[in-house]
Amino acid sequence: MDITQNTYLQPRVGSHMNITVSSSKLIKSVISLMMFGVVAFSASASSESALQPHIVSSMPANSWLEIPNSQLDSVAADPEVFLELQAYGGIYGITAWSGAVFDTRRNRLVVWGGGHGDYAGNEIYAFDTDTLTWDRLTDPSDPNLNLGGQVNGDGTPNSRHTYNGLAYIEHADRLFGTGGSLAGPGGCGADKTWIFDFNSEQWTDMNPATRPHTDCENVSTYDPETQKVWFFDGPAGLWSYTFNTNTWVRHNGDLILARTAVVDTKRGLLVVVGQGEVVAYNIRGGDYTQMVWDTNGGENLINKGSPGLAYDSVTDRIVGWHGGSVYSLNPETKVWTEHSAPGGPNTNFLDDVYGMWRYVPNLNAFVVMTGAQNNVYFYKLSAGPG
């Protein structure tokens, strides 16, 4: 069987060449060419399964890779079956001011969003970074939608702009979500603490005794060492949520909105980027006093709201993207480095990036989704596997 040219499945690092080979020689040819520095190649969809074990981990440093036929809308809930979804927008609104988490147990980008006037469906989607395929984990709560309210008729959370209000609680294997702008006229102030169990595929309203007020453009991230979700509740300051005890604790009154937070797991620091500044907190040391970092460079990223941000443990860098160049921050020197490479995603359908940009540890690469109608992309900062 012949392999036909496909312009998607090509790492882009500058000048490149395409190759067309028979399927029996494809893997050997790709590996040989990469050994000699030829970093771009083509493959039809029929050959993708053979390439999957190494297509991303074998990408060269500072390169983009577009995955063909990887649009979320290919597995979207059918509005002709789920009729209430037509009340507000369609599936293309699922990324409106919304984010995602990375499920490190199953190696997949988990997307939950929509809300306000953009999309009423509250279903969850996942992109498997090993098989390079989408799956719809749940169906929308049609016909039980409670537009404008926090809880649907079936006990599930209403769809919302999730902003940066999502986190993956790794030790418990749960999706955390709170805050956001509810589907319908509800707006901000969705203060319930929601947990999704990936095994039972069920939502739970945790109903803790104390909880943040929440707002739009909240900021959250998870730290595996403290086993807490760290959450900025706008003017109400920095909070932490412990799943094991179902408790919230308030730590300070710092105003943080419309930014993105990440944990530098080597230093135990909570680092927040956006709106023109970089700040940090020593969360593992129990010091919740804000440290303002006077970094050098990276203004095109820092000045944005809610950029994509993730910590890369291989290079020991905080890596961000908001369209265009990728930027990496050295936490020791406080210097940003710009990484420019061709072939990146189309950002026309993106508001802010939020959690749609995530680090994939087993591939030592970043995955990003920019719209339900767009292909998924990978970016590789450094060569080699995770």
C-alpha positions as CSV (number, residue, x, y, z in Angstrom):
1,M,0.0,0.0,0.0
2,D,1.4,3.4,-1.0
3,I,1.7,6.2,1.5
4,T,0.3,9.5,0.1
5,Q,1.5,12.9,0.9
6,N,-0.1,14.6,3.9
7,T,0.9,18.1,4.8
8,Y,-0.2,17.9,8.4
9,L,2.0,15.2,9.9
10,Q,5.2,17.2,9.6
11,P,7.4,18.6,12.4
12,R,8.3,22.1,11.4
13,V,11.6,23.6,12.3
14,G,12.4,25.7,9.4
15,S,13.4,24.4,5.9
16,H,12.1,20.8,5.4
17,M,11.5,18.2,2.8
18,N,8.6,15.7,2.3
19,I,9.0,12.0,1.6
20,T,6.7,9.5,0.1
21,V,7.5,5.8,0.8
22,S,5.8,2.5,0.9
23,S,4.2,1.4,4.2
24,S,6.7,-1.5,4.7
25,K,9.6,1.0,4.7
26,L,8.0,3.9,6.4
27,I,9.3,3.4,10.0
28,K,12.8,2.6,8.9
29,S,12.9,5.5,6.5
30,V,11.7,8.0,9.1
31,I,14.2,6.9,11.7
32,S,17.1,6.9,9.2
33,L,16.2,10.3,7.9
34,M,15.9,11.8,11.4
35,M,19.4,10.4,12.3
36,F,20.8,12.4,9.4
37,G,18.9,15.6,10.4
38,V,15.9,15.4,8.1
39,V,13.1,16.2,10.6
40,A,10.0,16.5,8.5
41,F,8.0,13.7,7.0
42,S,4.6,12.9,5.5
43,A,2.1,10.1,6.1
44,S,-1.4,9.3,5.3
45,A,-4.0,8.7,8.0
46,S,-3.7,5.0,7.3
47,S,-0.1,5.0,8.5
48,E,-0.6,7.1,11.6
49,S,-1.1,4.1,13.9
50,A,2.4,2.8,13.0
51,L,4.0,6.2,13.7
52,Q,2.2,6.9,17.0
53,P,4.7,5.2,19.3
54,H,7.4,7.7,18.4
55,I,5.9,10.5,16.2
56,V,5.8,13.0,19.0
57,S,8.7,11.9,21.2
58,S,11.0,11.9,18.1
59,M,10.2,15.5,17.2
60,P,13.4,17.7,17.1
61,A,13.9,20.5,19.5
62,N,11.9,23.8,18.9
63,S,9.4,22.3,16.5
64,W,5.6,22.1,16.0
65,L,3.6,19.1,14.9
66,E,0.1,19.3,13.6
67,I,-1.9,16.1,14.0
68,P,-4.2,15.4,11.0
69,N,-7.9,14.7,11.5
70,S,-7.8,15.6,15.2
71,Q,-10.7,18.0,15.5
72,L,-12.8,17.7,18.7
73,D,-16.0,18.3,16.7
74,S,-15.6,14.8,15.1
75,V,-16.9,13.3,18.4
76,A,-19.2,16.2,19.4
77,A,-22.6,15.6,20.8
78,D,-25.2,15.7,18.0
79,P,-27.5,18.8,18.5
80,E,-30.2,16.9,16.6
81,V,-30.2,14.3,19.4
82,F,-29.6,16.6,22.3
83,L,-32.0,19.3,21.3
84,E,-31.5,21.7,24.2
85,L,-27.9,22.3,23.1
86,Q,-29.3,24.6,20.4
87,A,-30.4,27.1,23.0
88,Y,-27.0,28.7,23.2
89,G,-24.5,28.4,20.4
90,G,-22.9,25.1,19.4
91,I,-19.9,22.9,20.0
92,Y,-17.5,25.6,18.7
93,G,-18.2,27.6,21.8
94,I,-16.7,24.9,24.1
95,T,-13.3,26.7,24.1
96,A,-14.8,30.2,24.8
97,W,-12.9,31.5,27.8
98,S,-12.4,27.9,28.9
99,G,-9.5,25.6,29.7
100,A,-8.5,22.0,30.1
101,V,-6.3,19.7,32.3
102,F,-3.9,17.0,31.6
103,D,-4.7,13.5,33.0
104,T,-1.2,12.1,33.7
105,R,-2.6,8.6,34.4
106,R,-4.1,8.1,31.0
107,N,-2.0,10.6,29.0
108,R,-4.9,12.8,27.8
109,L,-6.0,16.4,27.5
110,V,-9.3,16.7,29.2
111,V,-11.6,19.6,28.0
112,W,-14.6,21.0,29.8
113,G,-16.0,24.4,28.9
114,G,-18.6,26.5,27.0
115,G,-21.0,28.4,29.1
116,H,-22.6,31.8,29.1
117,G,-24.0,32.5,25.6
118,D,-21.5,30.3,23.8
119,Y,-22.4,26.6,24.6
120,A,-24.9,24.9,26.9
121,G,-23.5,21.4,26.7
122,N,-21.7,20.2,29.9
123,E,-20.1,17.1,28.5
124,I,-16.4,16.3,28.9
125,Y,-14.0,15.5,26.1
126,A,-10.5,13.9,26.1
127,F,-7.7,13.8,23.6
128,D,-5.5,10.8,24.1
129,T,-1.8,11.8,23.4
130,D,-0.8,8.2,22.9
131,T,-3.4,7.2,20.3
132,L,-3.9,10.8,19.0
133,T,-7.7,10.4,19.1
134,W,-10.6,12.2,20.8
135,D,-13.3,10.6,23.0
136,R,-16.4,12.1,24.5
137,L,-16.4,10.9,28.1
138,T,-19.9,12.0,29.0
139,D,-23.1,13.1,27.3
140,P,-24.6,16.5,27.9
141,S,-27.4,16.8,30.5
142,D,-30.1,17.3,27.9
143,P,-33.0,17.5,28.6
144,N,-32.1,18.4,32.2
145,L,-30.3,21.7,31.6
146,N,-30.8,24.4,34.2
147,L,-29.6,27.5,32.2
148,G,-28.6,30.2,34.6
149,G,-28.4,27.9,37.6
150,Q,-25.4,26.0,39.0
151,V,-26.9,22.5,39.1
152,N,-28.7,20.7,36.2
153,G,-31.8,18.5,36.8
154,D,-29.7,15.4,36.8
155,G,-27.3,16.7,39.6
156,T,-24.5,17.6,37.2
157,P,-22.8,21.1,37.0
158,N,-24.1,23.5,34.5
159,S,-21.8,24.4,31.5
160,R,-19.6,27.4,32.0
161,H,-16.7,29.4,30.9
162,T,-14.2,27.5,33.0
163,Y,-11.3,30.0,32.6
164,N,-8.4,28.7,34.7
165,G,-10.7,27.2,37.3
166,L,-9.9,23.6,36.4
167,A,-7.2,21.3,37.9
168,Y,-6.3,17.6,37.8
169,I,-6.0,16.2,41.3
170,E,-3.3,13.7,40.4
171,H,-3.1,11.7,43.6
172,A,-6.9,11.2,43.7
173,D,-7.4,10.9,39.9
174,R,-10.1,13.5,39.9
175,L,-11.0,16.6,37.8
176,F,-11.6,19.7,40.0
177,G,-13.7,22.6,38.9
178,T,-15.2,25.7,40.4
179,G,-16.1,29.3,39.4
180,G,-16.8,30.4,35.9
181,S,-19.6,32.1,33.9
182,L,-22.6,29.8,33.8
183,A,-24.5,28.9,30.6
184,G,-27.5,31.2,30.3
185,P,-28.1,34.4,32.2
186,G,-26.4,33.2,35.4
187,G,-23.0,34.9,34.9
188,C,-20.2,34.7,37.4
189,G,-20.3,33.5,41.0
190,A,-20.6,29.8,40.5
191,D,-19.2,28.9,43.9
192,K,-19.8,25.1,44.2
193,T,-16.8,22.8,44.4
194,W,-17.2,20.1,41.8
195,I,-15.3,16.9,41.5
196,F,-15.4,14.5,38.5
197,D,-14.4,10.8,39.1
198,F,-12.8,9.5,35.9
199,N,-13.5,5.8,36.9
200,S,-17.2,6.1,37.7
201,E,-17.6,9.1,35.2
202,Q,-19.8,10.8,37.8
203,W,-19.8,14.4,39.1
204,T,-20.1,15.2,42.8
205,D,-21.0,18.5,44.5
206,M,-18.5,18.4,47.4
207,N,-20.4,21.0,49.4
208,P,-17.5,21.9,51.8
209,A,-18.2,23.8,55.0
210,T,-16.3,26.8,53.8
211,R,-15.5,27.8,50.2
212,P,-14.3,30.8,48.2
213,H,-16.9,33.2,46.7
214,T,-15.4,32.6,43.3
215,D,-15.6,34.9,40.3
216,C,-14.9,34.9,36.6
217,E,-11.3,34.6,35.5
218,N,-10.2,32.6,38.6
219,V,-6.8,31.0,38.6
220,S,-6.0,27.4,39.8
221,T,-3.3,24.7,39.6
222,Y,-2.4,21.5,41.5
223,D,0.7,20.7,43.4
224,P,1.6,17.0,43.8
225,E,3.7,17.5,46.9
226,T,1.2,19.3,49.0
227,Q,-1.6,17.4,47.3
228,K,-3.6,20.6,47.2
229,V,-5.4,22.7,44.5
230,W,-4.1,26.3,44.8
231,F,-6.7,28.8,43.8
232,F,-6.9,32.6,43.4
233,D,-10.3,33.9,44.2
234,G,-9.9,37.3,42.6
235,P,-10.1,40.0,45.4
236,A,-10.6,37.3,48.0
237,G,-7.0,36.1,47.7
238,L,-5.1,32.8,47.6
239,W,-6.9,29.7,48.8
240,S,-6.0,26.0,48.8
241,Y,-8.4,23.0,48.5
242,T,-7.6,19.6,50.0
243,F,-9.6,16.8,48.4
244,N,-8.9,14.2,51.1
245,T,-10.6,16.3,53.8
246,N,-12.8,18.4,51.5
247,T,-11.6,21.6,53.1
248,W,-10.7,25.1,51.8
249,V,-8.2,27.3,53.6
250,R,-7.6,31.0,52.8
251,H,-3.9,32.1,52.9
252,N,-3.9,35.8,51.8
253,G,-5.9,38.6,50.2
254,D,-3.8,39.1,47.1
255,L,-5.8,40.2,44.0
256,I,-5.0,37.8,41.2
257,L,-7.4,37.6,38.1
258,A,-7.0,36.6,34.4
259,R,-3.6,35.0,34.8
260,T,-2.2,31.5,34.7
261,A,-0.5,29.7,37.6
262,V,1.9,26.7,37.5
263,V,3.9,24.9,40.2
264,D,7.7,24.8,39.8
265,T,7.9,21.3,41.3
266,K,11.7,21.5,41.7
267,R,11.6,24.6,43.9
268,G,8.1,24.2,45.4
269,L,7.0,27.6,44.1
270,L,3.6,28.7,42.8
271,V,4.4,31.0,39.8
272,V,1.8,33.2,38.3
273,V,2.2,34.9,34.9
274,G,0.0,37.5,33.1
275,Q,-1.4,41.0,33.1
276,G,2.2,42.5,32.9
277,E,3.9,40.7,35.8
278,V,5.4,37.5,37.2
279,V,4.8,36.7,40.9
280,A,5.6,33.7,43.0
281,Y,4.7,32.1,46.4
282,N,6.7,29.6,48.4
283,I,3.7,27.3,49.0
284,R,5.8,24.3,50.2
285,G,7.6,26.5,52.7
286,G,4.3,27.9,54.0
287,D,5.2,31.5,53.0
288,Y,2.3,33.1,51.2
289,T,3.9,36.5,50.9
290,Q,3.9,37.5,47.2
291,M,7.4,37.7,45.6
292,V,7.5,39.9,42.5
293,W,10.0,38.6,39.9
294,D,11.7,41.2,37.8
295,T,12.2,39.0,34.8
296,N,14.2,39.9,31.6
297,G,12.4,39.5,28.3
298,G,9.1,37.7,27.5
299,E,7.0,40.9,27.4
300,N,4.9,39.5,24.5
301,L,3.8,36.7,26.8
302,I,3.7,38.4,30.2
303,N,1.5,41.3,29.0
304,K,-1.2,38.9,27.9
305,G,-4.1,37.6,30.0
306,S,-4.3,34.0,31.0
307,P,-1.5,32.6,28.7
308,G,-0.8,29.0,28.3
309,L,1.8,28.0,31.0
310,A,3.4,24.8,32.1
311,Y,6.5,23.6,34.0
312,D,8.9,21.4,31.9
313,S,10.8,19.2,34.3
314,V,13.3,18.0,31.7
315,T,14.6,21.5,30.9
316,D,13.7,23.0,34.3
317,R,11.8,25.8,32.6
318,I,8.4,27.5,32.9
319,V,7.1,27.5,29.3
320,G,4.4,29.7,28.0
321,W,2.5,30.3,24.8
322,H,-0.2,32.8,23.7
323,G,0.1,32.5,19.9
324,G,3.3,33.1,17.9
325,S,6.6,32.3,19.6
326,V,7.0,30.1,22.6
327,Y,8.7,31.6,25.7
328,S,10.7,29.7,28.4
329,L,11.6,31.2,31.8
330,N,14.7,30.1,33.7
331,P,13.5,30.3,37.4
332,E,17.1,30.8,38.6
333,T,18.2,33.6,36.3
334,K,14.7,35.0,35.7
335,V,15.5,35.3,32.0
336,W,12.9,34.5,29.3
337,T,14.0,32.9,26.0
338,E,12.0,33.3,22.9
339,H,11.6,30.2,20.7
340,S,10.4,30.9,17.2
341,A,9.4,28.0,14.9
342,P,7.1,27.8,11.9
343,G,4.0,25.7,11.6
344,G,2.2,26.7,14.9
345,P,-1.5,26.7,15.5
346,N,-4.1,29.1,14.1
347,T,-5.3,31.2,17.0
348,N,-8.2,33.0,15.3
349,F,-10.7,31.0,17.4
350,L,-8.9,31.4,20.7
351,D,-9.8,33.9,23.4
352,D,-7.1,33.3,26.0
353,V,-5.2,30.1,26.2
354,Y,-5.9,29.1,29.8
355,G,-5.2,25.3,30.4
356,M,-5.5,24.4,26.7
357,W,-1.6,24.3,26.7
358,R,-0.3,21.4,28.8
359,Y,3.0,19.6,29.3
360,V,2.9,15.8,28.4
361,P,5.6,14.2,30.7
362,N,5.9,10.8,28.9
363,L,6.5,12.6,25.5
364,N,8.5,15.5,26.8
365,A,6.3,17.8,24.7
366,F,3.4,20.3,25.0
367,V,0.0,19.7,23.6
368,V,-2.4,22.5,22.7
369,M,-6.0,22.8,21.4
370,T,-7.2,26.1,20.0
371,G,-10.8,25.2,18.8
372,A,-13.2,22.4,18.3
373,Q,-12.8,22.7,14.6
374,N,-9.0,22.9,14.6
375,N,-6.4,20.1,14.7
376,V,-4.4,19.4,17.8
377,Y,-0.8,20.5,17.9
378,F,2.3,19.4,19.8
379,Y,5.3,21.6,20.5
380,K,8.7,20.2,21.6
381,L,11.2,22.5,23.4
382,S,13.9,19.9,23.8
383,A,14.7,16.7,21.9
384,G,14.2,13.3,23.4
385,P,11.6,11.4,25.4
386,G,10.2,12.2,28.8
